[in-house]
Amino acid sequence: MPAIDRPPAALLMLPGLEALVLSVDARGRLESVVDLVAPVPFATATEVPSTVEVLVTGWGCPVLGAECLVTLPRLRLVAHAAGTIRSLVTESLWDRGIVVTSAASANAVPVAEFTFAAIIMITKDVFAVRDRHRDARGRTAVVDQARMGSRGRRIGLVGASTIGRLVIERLRSLDVEVVVADPYLTDREALELGVELVDMDELLATSDLVSLHAPLLASTRHMVGTDQLAAMRDGAWLLNTARGGLVDTDALTAELVSGRLNAFVDTPDPEPVPSESPLYDLPNVVLTPHIAGSMGSEVARMGDLAVTEVERFVAGQPPLHPVTRDAMDRIA
């Protein structure tokens, strides 16, 4: 692919988001290889000048369908500075041969860190200890040490995705057994990762903690339902930092109300959880408002990667993280 001489480019994301996405350094790098047609993001694709060849997109980017692409006849690259690309890609992008890249691998880092931290907190029984300590109010809280500690625990990961693999990498620092269920993972890859490849039924029935890292597709919606939850060990934890739709919320709520299972849910379905839901008040539930992904200072990591993709495109180099039509049936 030949190098390109400073193509016209634009930002297409929520106005005001650019300050988080692009650090001063990243902004400087971007402006050194493209001609930004405006200093701030456009809110709609129809506002973008027809001369633009490169779009740096982010949260709030509209769907890039046939109608808006007609107004962008010279567009050649969409460098997405956010996680999932599903909200904006269409068949029209692929039909036009437009290069699409994603910063999902950069967004995977804080999700993996959050997941690993949650696993540590869960296996240390931190949330129950916190409640007992609060109730003791200056007296020595009764701590059930039999429930505490990660050593010897069996951690089941559903999905060896980018995030799943980063979690596996972090779990190597613990004395735990890691099993993975993923139809795309081979025995050789599992061996290289240092995990045991098992089917979903075995993972659910034998894991002390089940952490979800699968994409939300038609085939994976409610992949954890009544039967799957019933198969889990008494007292086991379900940890969801992936997508709420992977779990049948009604079935999970029933199990949690019964007290048989525990859950840490960062990505509920629906989102947010309705105010009348018992999940807010159950002692065996931890709810967080979808904060595992890039937040605050972490967002700039995705901007850095998007700018790198633009630099490579202008230099005539292949993208590091391209998104293709064929990959859409297995990515988040």
Secondary structure as GFF3:
##gff-version 3
##sequence-region A 1 332
A	DSSP	beta_strand	8	12	.	.	.	ID=ss1
A	DSSP	alpha_helix	18	21	.	.	.	ID=ss2
A	DSSP	alpha_helix	24	33	.	.	.	ID=ss3
A	DSSP	beta_strand	35	36	.	.	.	ID=ss4
A	DSSP	three_ten_helix	45	47	.	.	.	ID=ss5
A	DSSP	beta_strand	54	57	.	.	.	ID=ss6
A	DSSP	alpha_helix	66	70	.	.	.	ID=ss7
A	DSSP	beta_strand	77	80	.	.	.	ID=ss8
A	DSSP	alpha_helix	91	96	.	.	.	ID=ss9
A	DSSP	beta_strand	99	102	.	.	.	ID=ss10
A	DSSP	alpha_helix	104	123	.	.	.	ID=ss11
A	DSSP	alpha_helix	126	136	.	.	.	ID=ss12
A	DSSP	three_ten_helix	145	147	.	.	.	ID=ss13
A	DSSP	beta_strand	154	158	.	.	.	ID=ss14
A	DSSP	alpha_helix	162	171	.	.	.	ID=ss15
A	DSSP	beta_strand	177	181	.	.	.	ID=ss16
A	DSSP	alpha_helix	187	193	.	.	.	ID=ss17
A	DSSP	beta_strand	196	197	.	.	.	ID=ss18
A	DSSP	alpha_helix	200	206	.	.	.	ID=ss19
A	DSSP	beta_strand	209	212	.	.	.	ID=ss20
A	DSSP	alpha_helix	226	231	.	.	.	ID=ss21
A	DSSP	beta_strand	237	240	.	.	.	ID=ss22
A	DSSP	three_ten_helix	244	246	.	.	.	ID=ss23
A	DSSP	alpha_helix	249	258	.	.	.	ID=ss24
A	DSSP	beta_strand	262	265	.	.	.	ID=ss25
A	DSSP	three_ten_helix	278	280	.	.	.	ID=ss26
A	DSSP	beta_strand	285	287	.	.	.	ID=ss27
A	DSSP	three_ten_helix	296	298	.	.	.	ID=ss28
A	DSSP	alpha_helix	299	314	.	.	.	ID=ss29
A	DSSP	three_ten_helix	325	329	.	.	.	ID=ss30
###
